[in-house]
Amino acid sequence: MDAKPDPPPMPDSETLELLGEFLSESGEQLSRADELLVLAAREGASPEQVNELFRGFHTIKGVSSFLGVEPITRLAHATESLLNRVRASELRLEAECLDAVFDASALMRELLDGLRARMEGGAAPPTPERLDALVSHLLSSDFTRRATLVFPVTPSLAALADPTAPPATSLAPPA
């Protein structure tokens, strides 16, 4: 029978204080991220809004890495990487890409809640099983083929063969 590993020891008071500040600031970052994501869903995202989203996840990644909170670091890094592709005009923050960032924000809250519970003396909750799947999805190289691309659309072969055919409006595969 496999024994469960002992939970890591509780951090010292200075580290607990840093973790508390991290939880507070990360919660604020995620609240702002959610506001920006709702705006993006309604009106589209401006480059400034995308940069603000990127910086928020970048900050969470950096501080969580410093504090050794690996699941939060992994998710923040994957989300930051996706948002960097939006910043580089490889993707638009819409459709599946927007949904993925919403999912990342929601899962990040769960991870932060788990960290908070651990700090309050509870057992560390298990890392959500969907973390690996979401990180893989955010980092996947085929994500660009499933999301709407920014690059100008070239006429399809069918449109070239039939000038009366309607123009293509997206490079995303049909649903």
N, C-alpha and C positions, 0 to 999 in steps of 0.2 A: 504494500500500500504506500503510495507516494505521500509524503508529509508536505504540508504547505510551508513555504519558506517563511521565516519570521519577518514581520514588517520591519522596515528600516527604523532605526532609532529616531526619536523626536529630535528635531534640530535644536540648537541652543537658542537663547532668548534673542540674540542679535539677528540670527537668521530668521527666526519667527517674525521679528519686526519687519525685516526686508520682504518676507513672503506676504505679510499683511498689506504692505504698501503695494506690492506687485498685484495682489488680488484686487485691490481697490482701483488702481490705475488701469488694469486690464479690463475690469468691468466697465469703466468709463470709455475706454477705447472701443469695446464691443458695442456699447450703446450708441456711440457715434457711428460706428460701422453700420449698424442696423438702420440708423436714420439715412445714411448715404445710400444703402442698398434699396431702401424703399423709394427714395427719390429716383434712383437709377431705373427701377422697375416702372415708375410712372412716367418719367420724362427723359430717360437716358442719362448717362453719366458724363460729366465734363472731365477734361483732363485733370483739373484741379481736384475734383472729387475722387478720381481714381488714384491720384498721388496721395491724397489723405488716407484712403483705405490702405494703400500699400504701406505707408509710414506707420499706421496703427499696427498692422500685423508684423511689420519689421521690428517695431519696438517690443511687442510681446515676445517675438522670437529671441531677440537679444537678451532681454532680462531673464526669460525662462531658461535660456541656455546657461547664463551666468549662475542661476540658482540651481541648476541641475534637474529641472523638471522636464524630462525627456519627451513624454507624450505631447505636452503643450508645445515644446520646441518643434517637434516634427510637424504638427498640424500647422503651426504658424509659418514655418518655412515653406511648406507646400502651398499654402494660401498666398503667401508673399510671392512665390515663384509664378503662380498663375496670374496674379495681379501685375507682375512685372511684364508678362506677355501682353496684357492689355495695354500697359503703358507703352510698350514697344509697337503698338498697333498691329500685333499679330492676331488679336482677338478683340471682340467687342464685349463689354460687360452687359450681356443680355442673354436671354434664353438659358440654355444649360450652364453656361459659364456663370451667370448671375445666380442660378439655383445652387451651384456648387459652392459659391462664396457664402450664400445664406446658410447652407448646410454646415460649412466650416465654422461659421459664427455660432451656430446653435451647439455644435459639438464642443467648441472651445468653452462655452459656458458650462457644459457638463463637466469638462475636465477641471475647470477652475472651481466648481462646486465640490468636486471630489477632493481637490487639494485643500479647500477650506475645511471640509469635514475631517480630513487627516490632521490638520493643524489644531482642530478643536478636540483632539484626543481620540477621535474615532478611528476605526480601522480604515486603511486606505481602500477605497472602492476599486473594483477591478477596472482596468482600462476598457472602455467600450469596445466591443468586438468590431464595430464598424470603423474604428479609427484607421486600421490598415487599408481598408477598402477606399475610404474617402481620401486618404493621403495618396494612394495609387491613382485614383481618379484625377485628383488635382494636378498630379505630376505627369500624367500619361501623355505620351507623344501623339497619340491619336485623338486627343481632346480637340485639337484644332480642326480635325476633319468632321467632328460632330457639332462643333459650335459654329456660329456664323462668323465668317472671316471678314476682315476689313478691306482686303485688297480689292481693287476694281474687278468687276466681273467681265470676263471676256465672253464674246458670243459663243453659244454652244454650237456644236457641229450641225445640229438640227436647224438652228436659226440661220446658219450660213447657207444650208441647203434650201431652206424655205424662208425667204425674206419676210413673209407675212406672219411667221410664228412670233409669239410674244417674246420679248427679251428675257433672259435669265435675270433673276434678282438676287440670287444667293448662291454661294458655293457649297452650302450645307446640303447633305444628301436629303432626298425627299423622306418625309416621315412615313 
